[in-house]
């Protein structure tokens, strides 16, 4: 299996349970999440609560997919896409979070969710979303990070 990483930097949102990024698998391949890092780049009004949840419905008008970096240049291009911007509607999520944490409010603070032992499976034609669980207040901040996966 090939190993890939992609990064993101995205403005927060002033609403609860909103998607920051979505790793969406292709119709032919599943992905195995190995690690996800999410960090505060520009501080929001409130300390963010980050979580990882399954995608319920894909967003519409997707405009930006982060370019996946190959860990071994002999491997082929990634089939999964890390979506980071949607024109009309962000993806929606379902179920409880796989991981959840609150991050102290300061630039550079964040969390690394480690799945290296067994991995977190993202099924074919599905998605795993990084989510802000709490509203960000008057200043939404900017949140950045990375996703590393196998496929």
JOVENFEN-V466103 format. One record per run of one state. SS is the DSSP state (A for helix, B for strand, O for the rest). FROM is the first residue (numbers start at 0). LEN is the number of residues. If there is no record, write none. Layout:
{{SS;FROM;LEN} {SS;FROM;LEN}}
This chain:
{{O;0;2} {B;2;9} {O;11;6} {B;17;7} {O;24;6} {B;30;12} {O;42;6} {B;48;9} {O;57;2} {B;59;7} {O;66;2} {B;68;2} {O;70;10} {B;80;9} {O;89;2} {B;91;11} {O;102;7} {B;109;5} {O;114;5} {B;119;3} {O;122;4} {B;126;6} {O;132;9} {B;141;9} {O;150;1}}
